[in-house]
Amino acid sequence: MRPVSDNRPPNFVDWDNRPAIIGAGGAYAMLEPNSPWVRVSAVDVGNNANVLDEHEWRDQFKEEYGELDPPLELANTRSNVQWHWRDGKK
């Protein structure tokens, strides 16, 4: 099954004081400053995050996280790959 692009932009959110985005392809967050963007639980982000407009989102996190470059294409592309909460754990 090929991924299907969704032309709706992702939502920019404040997820527990961390920058995150959520879209048709899932949710991605930067868990701490200078860390990579990682896929996180879309259910958790969707239920617990505050939606911001992009400008407000960038301003809110700029001091601590710097200039943000979120994976917008990944958040907008549906996939049949399931998220597993243990994927990032060692």
Order of alpha helices (4+ residues) and beta strands (2+ residues): beta-beta-beta-beta-alpha-beta-alpha-alpha
